């Protein structure tokens, strides 16, 4: 089963292939868009990863306490 899942194309590729086949988008444009999107995600990930998150310890509430 794991091998079957491993061999299956990812959802993005299946959808891209379908759009290209229907001529909704050119393959080159789809590839550029995917590359740009991945780059934007990576940039945002690095921004979040390198920033301090506001956090203060909150003790757990006791059951029945309001």
N, C-alpha and C positions, 0 to 999 in steps of 0.2 A: 504494500500500500504506500509506504514512504517513497519508494522509487517512482510509483505512478504520479504522485503529487509532485515530486522533484522534476519529472519530465514535462509536466504541464506548464504551458506558458503563463506568465503572470497576467493579471487582469488588465493592467495598463496596456500590455502588448496585444492582447486579444481585442480590446476596444479600439486601439490605434489601427490595427489591421483592418478591422471592420469599417472604420471611418474612411480609410484610404481606399478600400475596395469599393465603397459606395461613392467615392469621389467627393466626399464632404470636406476633405482636407488632403493636401499633398503630403507625401511621406517625409519630404525634407522639412516642411513646416512643422509637422507633428514631432519630429526628432528635435528640432530647435526649441519648440515649446516645452518638451519634456526636460531638456537640458537646462533651460532657464528656470523652470519650476524647481528642479532639484537643487540648483544653485541658490535660489531664494530660500528654500527650506534649510539648506546647510548654513546660510548666513544667519537666519533666525535662530537656529539651534546653537550656533556658537555664541550669539548675543545673550541668549538665555543662560547658557552654560557658564559664561564668564561673568555674569552679574550676580550680585548678592540678592538673595530673596529675603523679603521682610518676614522674619519669623520670630515669634516669642513663644516660649513654652506655655502651654495651656494644660494644667493638670486635668486628669480625667474626672468627669462628673460621677458622683456616687449615685447608684440606682435609688430612685425615689426622691432625690434632692431636686429642688427647683431653683 
